[in-house]
Amino acid sequence: MEIRWIEAFLAVAEELHFGRAAQRLHLAQSPLSQTIKKLEKDVGTPLFERTTRAVTLTSAGHAFLPHARRILGEVDLAMRATSAGTDEVYGRVRLGFSGALNHLTLPPLTRALRTRHPHVALQLVDRVTTEDAVDLIEQGSLDVAFVGLPAPGELPARVITVEELGAALPTDHRLAGQERVRMSDLADEDWVLMPGQSALRSVILTACHAAGFRPRVAQEVKDPYVVLSLVAAGLGVSLAPTCVRPIMPADAIWMPLEDPAPELHSALVWDPDRTTAAVRALLDVAGSVLPGPR
């Protein structure tokens, strides 16, 4: 398979017209058609359906498209990296995060990385729970991720925040007017939690068990802000770290718990065996803008 075959495929896939794709590539239409046929023979399946009126992608073509874009993107990065100055860091970092739980940590990190290392391409992957993050890093699909602790496995972790959890309640909840909430007061409530083995869920379950009850889980959703939205809708209660207090939905309230309140430890994790110069650059920037709790 040749790079020019991939370029030809992308041109036809994006134009869905052999004539326009040929003009874009400065080719005659016949050589372009032959190139596509060579690619289809190489992959072993048609990538386009051709009629006298239209050109469309087959299911195999749709599956091939994101990989083709990624291949050309990596080739472009490689070509530019070879011409970069010796003091410049070049590369790509795939960074996983959960969403609302990172609204105070993700922006300063990405802003500082772009300022200090403008040639590092950052690919953000959202709705990544702690369990997902570890699996994706070990598989090589992510480079770095925000997680909660404890995280499964043995990846190195750099703690960036330690936050108390508070009760997330609907504004019309019977406890909404109190100064603090006791965990035991939530024993008979329906709960909205993140699924699987997320660190936040683990901390919440531990706090409930310490208070002498097992939470009755009514809803499970992966997005932490949707958890708060379902709380606002009156579908249950939950616990949330202090970072979400300023962004609570209109019909939900964050309330402090009686001491000792459970804590969520958040960290960055990565695979030391796959640490590229770009990953090291991101971790160095994180060490300065997210120095961690004292």
Backbone as numpy.savetxt, mean C-alpha at the origin, in Angstrom:
# Nx Ny Nz CAx CAy CAz Cx Cy Cz
12.33 -12.85 -26.80 11.48 -11.65 -26.80 12.36 -10.41 -26.80
12.08 -9.47 -27.68 12.89 -8.27 -27.81 12.13 -7.06 -27.27
12.90 -6.08 -26.82 12.30 -4.87 -26.27 11.42 -4.18 -27.31
11.85 -4.18 -28.57 11.06 -3.50 -29.60 9.71 -4.20 -29.79
9.63 -5.51 -29.51 8.35 -6.19 -29.58 7.40 -5.65 -28.50
7.97 -5.44 -27.31 7.17 -4.89 -26.20 6.69 -3.48 -26.55
7.58 -2.67 -27.12 7.20 -1.31 -27.52 6.08 -1.34 -28.55
6.17 -2.27 -29.48 5.13 -2.39 -30.50 3.80 -2.80 -29.86
3.86 -3.77 -28.96 2.63 -4.21 -28.27 1.98 -3.05 -27.54
2.77 -2.27 -26.79 2.20 -1.15 -26.03 1.57 -0.12 -26.95
2.21 0.16 -28.06 1.67 1.16 -28.99 0.31 0.70 -29.52
0.20 -0.56 -29.92 -1.07 -1.06 -30.44 -2.10 -1.14 -29.31
-1.68 -1.58 -28.13 -2.61 -1.71 -27.00 -3.18 -0.37 -26.59
-2.39 0.67 -26.67 -2.85 2.01 -26.25 -3.61 2.73 -27.36
-3.26 2.47 -28.60 -3.96 3.12 -29.72 -5.17 2.31 -30.18
-5.09 0.96 -30.02 -6.11 0.04 -30.54 -6.38 0.31 -32.01
-5.28 0.57 -32.71 -5.36 0.87 -34.15 -3.95 0.69 -34.71
-3.79 -0.22 -35.66 -2.46 -0.51 -36.17 -1.88 0.67 -36.94
-2.73 1.39 -37.65 -2.23 2.54 -38.42 -1.67 3.63 -37.52
-2.43 4.00 -36.49 -1.95 5.05 -35.56 -0.72 4.57 -34.79
-0.74 3.29 -34.39 0.42 2.75 -33.67 1.67 2.78 -34.55
1.51 2.45 -35.83 2.65 2.49 -36.75 3.19 3.90 -36.91
2.30 4.89 -37.01 2.74 6.28 -37.09 3.50 6.69 -35.83
3.00 6.29 -34.70 3.63 6.61 -33.42 5.04 6.04 -33.34
5.23 4.85 -33.91 6.54 4.19 -33.87 7.40 4.51 -35.09
6.86 5.33 -36.01 7.58 5.68 -37.24 7.91 4.43 -38.05
6.89 3.55 -38.17 7.02 2.32 -38.93 5.91 2.25 -39.98
6.13 1.41 -40.97 5.03 1.05 -41.85 4.15 0.05 -41.12
2.89 -0.06 -41.54 1.95 -0.91 -40.82 2.29 -2.38 -40.95
2.81 -2.80 -42.11 3.11 -4.22 -42.33 4.20 -4.73 -41.38
5.35 -4.02 -41.23 6.36 -4.49 -40.26 5.83 -4.54 -38.83
4.95 -3.58 -38.48 4.37 -3.58 -37.14 3.52 -4.84 -36.93
2.71 -5.19 -37.92 1.88 -6.39 -37.81 2.74 -7.63 -37.67
3.84 -7.69 -38.42 4.74 -8.84 -38.32 5.38 -8.93 -36.94
5.72 -7.76 -36.36 6.31 -7.74 -35.03 5.33 -8.28 -33.99
4.07 -7.87 -34.10 3.06 -8.34 -33.17 2.86 -9.85 -33.31
2.89 -10.35 -34.53 2.74 -11.79 -34.75 3.91 -12.56 -34.13
5.12 -12.00 -34.22 6.28 -12.64 -33.59 6.12 -12.70 -32.08
5.63 -11.61 -31.51 5.41 -11.57 -30.06 4.36 -12.59 -29.65
3.26 -12.64 -30.40 2.19 -13.59 -30.07 2.67 -15.03 -30.20
3.51 -15.29 -31.19 4.07 -16.63 -31.33 4.98 -16.96 -30.15
5.74 -15.95 -29.68 6.67 -16.17 -28.58 5.94 -16.44 -27.27
4.85 -15.70 -27.02 4.10 -15.91 -25.77 3.13 -17.08 -25.88
2.84 -17.52 -27.12 2.03 -18.70 -27.30 0.54 -18.50 -27.32
0.09 -17.23 -27.47 -1.36 -16.96 -27.49 -1.61 -15.62 -28.15
-2.76 -15.43 -28.81 -3.08 -14.12 -29.38 -3.24 -13.06 -28.30
-2.72 -11.88 -28.57 -2.84 -10.75 -27.64 -3.89 -9.75 -28.11
-4.24 -9.82 -29.39 -5.23 -8.90 -29.96 -6.26 -9.68 -30.76
-7.48 -9.18 -30.74 -8.52 -9.64 -31.66 -8.66 -8.59 -32.75
-8.55 -9.00 -34.00 -8.56 -8.07 -35.12 -9.79 -8.33 -35.99
-10.54 -7.29 -36.26 -11.62 -7.36 -37.25 -11.40 -6.23 -38.24
-12.23 -6.17 -39.26 -12.10 -5.09 -40.24 -12.45 -3.73 -39.63
-13.13 -3.75 -38.49 -13.58 -2.49 -37.89 -12.82 -2.10 -36.62
-12.28 -3.08 -35.91 -11.71 -2.75 -34.60 -10.57 -3.69 -34.23
-9.72 -3.19 -33.33 -8.67 -3.98 -32.71 -8.91 -3.93 -31.21
-9.00 -5.09 -30.56 -9.21 -5.14 -29.12 -8.21 -6.12 -28.50
-7.96 -5.91 -27.22 -7.10 -6.82 -26.47 -7.85 -8.09 -26.11
-7.19 -9.22 -26.23 -7.75 -10.46 -25.70 -7.55 -10.47 -24.19
-8.09 -11.48 -23.52 -7.86 -11.57 -22.07 -6.37 -11.72 -21.78
-5.67 -12.46 -22.64 -4.22 -12.60 -22.47 -3.53 -11.26 -22.67
-4.01 -10.47 -23.62 -3.44 -9.15 -23.86 -3.62 -8.23 -22.66
-4.81 -8.28 -22.07 -5.06 -7.48 -20.86 -4.12 -7.91 -19.73
-3.91 -9.22 -19.60 -3.03 -9.72 -18.55 -1.58 -9.31 -18.80
-1.19 -9.26 -20.08 0.19 -8.94 -20.43 0.49 -7.45 -20.30
-0.54 -6.59 -20.43 -0.34 -5.14 -20.52 0.41 -4.54 -19.33
0.00 -4.77 -18.08 0.73 -4.14 -16.96 2.18 -4.60 -16.87
2.43 -5.85 -17.23 3.80 -6.36 -17.18 4.65 -5.72 -18.27
4.04 -5.51 -19.44 4.77 -4.85 -20.53 5.15 -3.43 -20.13
4.23 -2.72 -19.50 4.54 -1.35 -19.05 5.66 -1.37 -18.01
5.60 -2.37 -17.12 6.62 -2.45 -16.08 7.99 -2.77 -16.69
8.01 -3.64 -17.70 9.28 -3.99 -18.36 9.91 -2.76 -18.97
9.13 -1.98 -19.72 9.69 -0.78 -20.36 10.07 0.26 -19.32
9.30 0.34 -18.22 9.65 1.27 -17.15 10.98 0.92 -16.52
11.21 -0.38 -16.29 12.48 -0.80 -15.70 13.64 -0.58 -16.66
13.40 -0.81 -17.95 14.45 -0.56 -18.94 14.81 0.92 -18.95
13.78 1.78 -18.90 14.04 3.23 -18.88 14.84 3.62 -17.64
14.45 3.06 -16.48 15.19 3.34 -15.25 16.64 2.88 -15.37
16.83 1.72 -15.94 18.19 1.18 -16.08 19.04 2.07 -16.98
18.46 2.54 -18.08 19.21 3.39 -19.01 19.59 4.71 -18.36
18.65 5.28 -17.61 18.95 6.57 -16.97 19.91 6.41 -15.80
19.80 5.27 -15.10 20.68 5.04 -13.96 22.14 4.96 -14.39
22.39 4.39 -15.57 23.78 4.25 -16.02 24.41 5.60 -16.33
23.58 6.60 -16.60 24.12 7.93 -16.90 24.05 8.87 -15.70
23.56 8.37 -14.56 23.45 9.23 -13.37 24.83 9.49 -12.78
24.94 10.62 -12.09 26.20 10.97 -11.44 26.51 10.01 -10.31
27.77 9.95 -9.92 28.19 8.98 -8.90 27.58 9.28 -7.54
27.19 10.54 -7.28 26.61 10.90 -5.99 25.09 10.78 -5.98
24.50 10.44 -7.10 23.06 10.35 -7.19 22.59 8.93 -6.90
21.41 8.83 -6.27 20.79 7.53 -6.03 19.67 7.36 -7.05
19.69 6.25 -7.74 18.71 5.98 -8.78 18.06 4.64 -8.51
16.76 4.54 -8.75 16.09 3.26 -8.57 14.63 3.44 -8.23
14.02 2.35 -7.81 12.59 2.33 -7.51 12.39 1.67 -6.14
11.46 2.23 -5.36 11.09 1.64 -4.07 9.58 1.43 -4.05
9.16 0.20 -3.76 7.74 -0.11 -3.62 7.42 -0.08 -2.13
6.59 0.90 -1.74 6.31 1.18 -0.32 4.86 0.87 -0.01
4.63 -0.04 0.94 3.29 -0.40 1.34 2.84 0.40 2.56
1.56 0.75 2.59 1.00 1.48 3.75 -0.46 1.10 3.89
-1.03 1.41 5.06 -2.39 0.94 5.34 -3.45 1.96 5.00
-3.10 3.23 4.89 -4.11 4.25 4.60 -4.16 5.28 5.70
-5.32 5.38 6.37 -5.53 6.42 7.38 -4.50 6.36 8.51
-4.04 5.18 8.85 -3.09 5.04 9.95 -1.74 5.69 9.62
-1.49 5.98 8.37 -0.21 6.58 7.96 -0.36 8.01 7.47
-1.49 8.65 7.78 -1.70 9.98 7.21 -0.76 11.03 7.81
-0.14 10.74 8.96 0.83 11.67 9.54 2.27 11.29 9.22
2.51 10.05 8.81 3.88 9.59 8.58 4.24 9.49 7.10
3.28 9.12 6.26 3.58 8.97 4.83 3.92 10.29 4.15
3.15 11.38 4.33 3.46 12.62 3.60 4.86 13.17 3.86
5.31 13.31 5.12 6.66 13.86 5.31 7.75 12.96 4.74
7.54 11.64 4.77 8.54 10.73 4.22 8.63 10.87 2.71
7.50 10.85 2.03 7.52 10.94 0.57 8.02 12.30 0.11
7.64 13.35 0.83 8.08 14.71 0.46 9.60 14.83 0.60
10.13 14.35 1.70 11.58 14.45 1.93 12.35 13.58 0.94
11.81 12.39 0.62 12.50 11.52 -0.34 12.58 12.19 -1.71
11.48 12.80 -2.14 11.48 13.46 -3.46 12.45 14.64 -3.49
12.58 15.33 -2.36 13.47 16.48 -2.30 14.94 16.05 -2.30
15.26 15.05 -1.50 16.66 14.65 -1.34 17.14 13.68 -2.41
16.22 12.88 -2.93 16.60 11.88 -3.93 15.58 11.90 -5.08
15.62 12.92 -5.90 14.60 13.07 -6.95 14.61 11.96 -7.99
15.67 11.18 -8.06 15.75 10.11 -9.05 15.29 8.76 -8.51
14.80 8.75 -7.28 14.22 7.52 -6.73 12.72 7.54 -7.02
12.27 6.58 -7.81 10.85 6.47 -8.15 10.14 5.71 -7.04
9.10 6.32 -6.48 8.37 5.71 -5.36 7.04 5.17 -5.87
6.83 3.89 -5.67 5.56 3.24 -6.02 4.83 2.91 -4.73
3.68 3.56 -4.51 2.92 3.39 -3.28 1.85 2.32 -3.47
1.74 1.45 -2.48 0.74 0.37 -2.50 -0.09 0.51 -1.23
-1.39 0.78 -1.38 -2.22 1.06 -0.20 -3.00 -0.15 0.26
-3.68 0.01 1.40 -4.49 -1.02 2.04 -3.67 -2.28 2.33
-2.47 -2.07 2.81 -1.57 -3.18 3.12 -1.56 -3.38 4.64
-2.10 -4.49 5.11 -2.06 -4.79 6.54 -0.66 -5.32 6.90
-0.42 -5.44 8.18 0.89 -5.95 8.64 1.17 -7.33 8.07
0.19 -8.21 8.14 0.36 -9.57 7.62 0.65 -9.53 6.12
-0.12 -8.70 5.38 0.12 -8.57 3.94 1.53 -8.07 3.67
1.95 -7.05 4.44 3.25 -6.41 4.20 4.38 -7.42 4.32
4.36 -8.21 5.37 5.43 -9.19 5.57 5.45 -10.20 4.43
4.27 -10.70 4.05 4.21 -11.66 2.95 4.73 -11.06 1.65
4.31 -9.83 1.33 4.70 -9.19 0.07 6.19 -8.87 0.04
6.75 -8.47 1.18 8.19 -8.21 1.22 8.97 -9.51 1.06
8.54 -10.56 1.74 9.24 -11.83 1.62 9.14 -12.41 0.21
8.04 -12.11 -0.49 7.87 -12.57 -1.86 8.62 -11.69 -2.86
9.09 -10.52 -2.41 9.77 -9.61 -3.31 8.85 -8.66 -4.04
7.56 -8.59 -3.65 6.61 -7.70 -4.31 6.60 -6.30 -3.71
7.10 -6.15 -2.48 7.27 -4.86 -1.83 8.71 -4.76 -1.34
9.19 -3.51 -1.21 10.54 -3.29 -0.69 10.52 -2.87 0.78
9.60 -1.97 1.11 9.49 -1.42 2.46 8.00 -1.28 2.76
7.62 -1.34 4.03 6.21 -1.16 4.37 6.07 -0.59 5.78
5.03 0.21 5.96 4.59 0.61 7.29 3.80 -0.55 7.89
4.10 -0.93 9.11 3.39 -2.01 9.78 3.15 -1.64 11.23
2.28 -2.42 11.85 2.16 -2.38 13.30 2.91 -3.54 13.89
3.31 -3.39 15.13 4.04 -4.46 15.82 3.14 -5.07 16.90
3.25 -6.36 17.14 4.26 -7.27 16.57 3.91 -7.69 15.16
4.94 -7.86 14.33 4.76 -8.35 12.97 5.27 -9.78 12.89
4.62 -10.63 12.11 5.09 -12.01 11.98 6.44 -12.05 11.26
7.16 -13.14 11.43 8.43 -13.30 10.75 9.57 -12.63 11.48
10.70 -12.49 10.77 11.91 -11.97 11.39 12.52 -10.81 10.61
11.70 -10.07 9.88 12.22 -8.91 9.16 12.65 -7.83 10.15
13.72 -7.09 9.85 14.11 -5.98 10.73 13.03 -4.90 10.73
12.85 -4.25 11.86 11.81 -3.23 12.00 12.40 -2.01 12.69
12.04 -0.83 12.19 12.45 0.43 12.82 11.19 1.10 13.35
11.05 1.18 14.67 9.86 1.78 15.28 9.84 3.27 14.98
8.67 3.76 14.53 8.55 5.19 14.21 7.53 5.91 15.10
6.54 5.20 15.63 5.58 5.83 16.53 5.11 4.82 17.57
4.75 5.35 18.74 4.04 4.58 19.77 2.85 5.43 20.17
1.63 4.92 19.92 0.42 5.70 20.15 -0.55 4.95 21.05
-1.18 5.70 21.94 -2.25 5.12 22.73 -3.48 4.90 21.86
-4.23 3.85 22.16 -5.50 3.62 21.49 -6.62 4.25 22.29
-7.60 4.75 21.58 -8.80 5.28 22.20 -10.02 4.58 21.62
-11.16 4.84 22.23 -12.40 4.23 21.75 -12.96 5.04 20.60
-13.30 4.37 19.50 -13.99 4.99 18.38 -15.47 4.64 18.51
-16.30 5.67 18.72 -17.72 5.46 19.00 -18.57 6.34 18.10
-19.82 5.94 17.82 -20.75 6.88 17.18 -21.00 8.07 18.11
-21.25 9.22 17.55 -21.43 10.42 18.39 -22.65 10.32 19.30
-23.64 9.47 18.93 -24.82 9.33 19.78 -24.72 8.12 20.71
-23.53 7.58 20.88 -23.35 6.43 21.75 -23.57 6.82 23.21
-24.02 5.88 24.00 -24.33 6.14 25.41 -23.10 6.58 26.20
-21.88 6.25 25.73 -20.66 6.60 26.45 -20.00 7.87 25.92
-20.60 8.47 24.88 -19.94 9.59 24.20 -19.75 10.81 25.07
-20.52 10.95 26.12 -20.40 12.13 26.96 -19.44 11.98 28.12
-18.85 10.81 28.29 -17.95 10.59 29.41 -16.56 11.15 29.12
-15.80 11.37 30.19 -14.45 11.89 30.02 -13.51 10.81 29.52
-13.64 9.59 30.04 -12.85 8.45 29.60 -13.73 7.22 29.55
-13.31 6.26 28.76 -14.07 5.02 28.59 -13.29 3.86 29.19
-13.97 3.00 29.92 -13.34 1.76 30.40 -13.55 0.66 29.36
-12.54 -0.16 29.17 -12.67 -1.25 28.21 -13.84 -2.16 28.57
-14.06 -2.38 29.85 -15.14 -3.27 30.26 -16.51 -2.73 29.87
-16.63 -1.39 29.69 -17.90 -0.81 29.28 -18.26 -1.18 27.84
-17.29 -1.71 27.09 -17.52 -2.05 25.68 -17.74 -3.54 25.47
-17.89 -4.27 26.55 -17.97 -5.73 26.47 -19.19 -6.21 25.70
-20.30 -5.50 25.78 -21.54 -5.96 25.15 -21.80 -5.31 23.80
-20.81 -4.61 23.27 -20.98 -3.90 22.00 -20.66 -4.79 20.80
-21.24 -4.45 19.65 -20.76 -4.98 18.39 -19.47 -4.25 18.03
-18.56 -4.95 17.36 -17.25 -4.37 17.03 -17.01 -4.38 15.53
-16.29 -3.37 15.08 -15.82 -3.30 13.70 -14.30 -3.38 13.74
-13.73 -4.39 13.08 -12.29 -4.61 13.15 -11.73 -4.84 11.75
-10.40 -4.68 11.64 -9.70 -5.10 10.44 -9.57 -6.61 10.47
-9.53 -7.27 9.30 -9.52 -8.74 9.27 -8.13 -9.31 9.45
-8.07 -10.65 9.48 -6.78 -11.35 9.47 -5.97 -11.11 10.72
-4.66 -11.02 10.53 -3.73 -10.87 11.64 -3.09 -9.49 11.62
-3.88 -8.45 11.38 -3.32 -7.10 11.43 -2.87 -6.80 12.85
-1.82 -5.99 12.97 -1.29 -5.68 14.31 -2.31 -4.93 15.14
-3.06 -4.00 14.52 -4.07 -3.24 15.26 -5.13 -4.19 15.81
-5.58 -5.12 15.01 -6.57 -6.09 15.49 -6.00 -6.90 16.65
-4.73 -7.30 16.55 -4.11 -8.08 17.61 -4.08 -7.30 18.93
-3.71 -6.01 18.85 -3.66 -5.18 20.07 -5.06 -5.02 20.65
-6.06 -4.82 19.78 -7.43 -4.66 20.25 -7.92 -5.94 20.94
-7.68 -7.08 20.32 -8.13 -8.34 20.92 -7.46 -8.59 22.27
-6.17 -8.26 22.36 -5.46 -8.42 23.63 -6.06 -7.53 24.71
-6.41 -6.28 24.34 -7.00 -5.36 25.30 -8.37 -5.85 25.76
-9.15 -6.39 24.83 -10.47 -6.92 25.19 -10.34 -8.12 26.13
-9.44 -9.01 25.80 -9.26 -10.19 26.65 -8.77 -9.79 28.05
-7.88 -8.77 28.11 -7.41 -8.31 29.41 -8.54 -7.72 30.24
-9.56 -7.18 29.55 -10.72 -6.61 30.25 -11.77 -7.67 30.55
-11.51 -8.91 30.17 -12.38 -10.00 30.55 -13.46 -10.37 29.56
-13.33 -9.98 28.30 -14.36 -10.35 27.33 -13.76 -10.59 25.96
-14.51 -11.30 25.14 -14.16 -11.53 23.74 -15.08 -10.65 22.89
-14.53 -9.78 22.04 -15.39 -8.86 21.29 -16.29 -9.59 20.29
-17.51 -9.11 20.18 -18.47 -9.67 19.21 -18.28 -8.90 17.89
-17.59 -9.52 16.95 -17.22 -8.84 15.70 -18.40 -8.86 14.74
-18.92 -7.67 14.42 -20.06 -7.55 13.52 -19.63 -7.29 12.08
-18.52 -6.56 11.91 -18.05 -6.20 10.57 -16.52 -6.28 10.55
-15.98 -6.71 9.41 -14.53 -6.72 9.20 -14.24 -6.04 7.86
-13.40 -5.03 7.87 -13.02 -4.33 6.64 -11.53 -4.03 6.69
-10.90 -4.02 5.53 -9.45 -3.91 5.45 -8.96 -2.47 5.58
-9.76 -1.52 5.13 -9.36 -0.11 5.14 -9.65 0.48 6.52
-8.62 1.01 7.22 -8.86 1.52 8.57 -9.81 2.71 8.62
-9.85 3.51 7.54 -10.80 4.63 7.57 -12.23 4.14 7.38
-12.40 3.07 6.61 -13.74 2.50 6.46 -14.21 1.93 7.80
-13.29 1.40 8.61 -13.65 0.98 9.96 -14.30 2.14 10.71
-13.67 3.30 10.66 -14.22 4.48 11.35 -15.55 4.90 10.73
-15.67 4.77 9.42 -16.92 5.14 8.75 -18.07 4.23 9.18
-17.77 2.95 9.36 -18.81 2.02 9.81 -19.17 2.27 11.27
-18.18 2.69 12.06 -18.48 3.12 13.43 -19.42 4.32 13.40
-19.12 5.29 12.54 -19.97 6.47 12.41 -21.38 6.10 11.98
-21.50 5.02 11.20 -22.82 4.58 10.73 -23.59 3.81 11.80
-22.96 3.59 12.96 -23.64 2.92 14.06 -23.60 1.41 14.00
-22.66 0.85 13.20 -22.60 -0.60 13.05 -21.75 -1.27 14.12
-21.11 -0.49 14.96 -20.30 -1.06 16.01 -19.32 -0.05 16.55
-18.46 -0.50 17.46 -17.41 0.34 18.04 -16.06 -0.26 17.66
-15.01 0.47 17.95 -13.67 -0.04 17.69 -12.69 0.73 18.55
-11.41 0.39 18.43 -10.34 1.17 19.02 -9.48 1.70 17.89
-8.91 2.89 18.09 -8.10 3.52 17.05 -6.98 4.32 17.70
-5.81 4.41 17.05 -4.70 5.18 17.62 -4.97 6.68 17.56
-4.20 7.42 18.35 -4.43 8.87 18.46 -4.27 9.60 17.13
-3.52 9.03 16.18 -3.29 9.74 14.91 -4.56 9.96 14.12
-5.60 9.14 14.35 -6.82 9.31 13.56 -7.79 10.30 14.20
-7.47 10.78 15.39 -8.40 11.67 16.09 -8.78 12.90 15.24
-7.82 13.54 14.53 -8.20 14.72 13.73 -9.00 14.40 12.48
-9.06 13.14 12.07 -9.74 12.83 10.81 -10.93 11.91 11.03
-11.48 11.90 12.23 -12.65 11.07 12.48 -13.82 11.52 11.61
-14.62 10.60 11.09 -15.82 10.98 10.33 -16.76 11.82 11.18
-17.64 12.55 10.52 -18.50 13.52 11.20 -19.34 12.90 12.30
-19.81 11.69 12.13 -20.71 11.07 13.11 -20.01 10.08 14.03
-18.67 10.20 14.14 -17.91 9.34 15.05 -17.04 10.21 15.95
-16.68 9.67 17.09 -15.87 10.40 18.07 -14.78 9.48 18.60
-13.60 10.07 18.85 -12.49 9.34 19.47 -12.43 9.73 20.93
-12.43 8.75 21.83 -12.43 9.04 23.26 -11.29 8.29 23.94
-10.58 8.95 24.87 -9.48 8.28 25.57 -10.00 7.16 26.47
-9.16 6.14 26.64 -9.47 5.02 27.52 -8.85 5.25 28.89
-9.42 4.62 29.88 -8.83 4.70 31.21 -7.47 4.00 31.20
-6.53 4.54 31.97 -5.19 3.95 32.06 -5.25 2.57 32.71
-4.39 1.66 32.30 -3.40 1.83 31.23 -4.02 1.56 29.86
-3.94 2.55 28.97 -4.50 2.38 27.64 -3.58 1.50 26.79
-4.13 0.63 25.96 -3.28 -0.17 25.07 -2.55 0.74 24.07
-1.43 0.28 23.59 -0.61 1.08 22.67 -0.39 0.32 21.37
-0.31 1.10 20.28 0.05 0.55 18.98 1.44 1.04 18.62
2.37 0.11 18.43 3.73 0.43 17.99 3.79 0.28 16.47
4.13 1.35 15.78 4.22 1.32 14.32 5.67 1.38 13.88
5.97 0.73 12.76 7.35 0.61 12.33 7.44 0.52 10.81
8.66 0.65 10.31 8.97 0.32 8.92 9.70 -1.02 8.90
9.34 -1.89 7.97 10.05 -3.16 7.83 10.54 -3.30 6.39
11.59 -4.08 6.21 12.19 -4.30 4.90 12.96 -5.61 4.93
13.39 -6.07 3.76 14.17 -7.30 3.66 15.64 -6.94 3.50
16.49 -7.24 4.47 17.90 -6.86 4.36 18.62 -7.52 3.19
18.09 -8.65 2.70 18.72 -9.33 1.57 18.37 -8.70 0.23
17.39 -7.79 0.23 17.00 -7.12 -1.01 17.12 -5.60 -0.87
18.06 -5.14 -0.08 18.20 -3.71 0.19 19.06 -3.06 -0.88
18.40 -2.37 -1.81 19.10 -1.65 -2.88 19.53 -0.28 -2.38
20.26 0.44 -3.21 20.67 1.81 -2.86 19.44 2.69 -2.67
18.40 2.48 -3.47 17.19 3.28 -3.34 16.48 2.99 -2.02
16.43 1.72 -1.63 15.81 1.36 -0.35 16.61 1.96 0.81
17.93 1.89 0.74 18.76 2.48 1.79 18.52 3.99 1.87
18.35 4.63 0.72 18.08 6.07 0.71 16.78 6.37 1.42
15.73 5.58 1.15 14.45 5.81 1.82 14.57 5.59 3.32
15.27 4.54 3.73 15.42 4.28 5.16 16.22 5.38 5.85
17.24 5.92 5.17 18.01 7.03 5.73 17.14 8.26 5.91
16.32 8.55 4.89 15.41 9.69 4.99 14.41 9.46 6.12
13.88 8.24 6.22 12.93 7.94 7.30 13.57 8.14 8.67
14.86 7.80 8.78 15.53 7.98 10.07 15.63 9.42 10.50
15.61 10.35 9.53 15.70 11.77 9.88 14.35 12.44 10.03
13.37 12.07 9.21 12.06 12.73 9.30 11.08 11.96 10.18
11.35 10.67 10.40 10.54 9.85 11.30 11.47 9.17 12.30
12.08 9.95 13.18 13.16 9.41 14.01 12.71 8.40 15.05
11.42 8.26 15.27 10.94 7.28 16.24 10.72 7.88 17.61
10.02 7.16 18.48 9.72 7.67 19.82 10.97 7.76 20.66
10.97 8.68 21.61 12.10 8.80 22.54 12.01 7.72 23.60
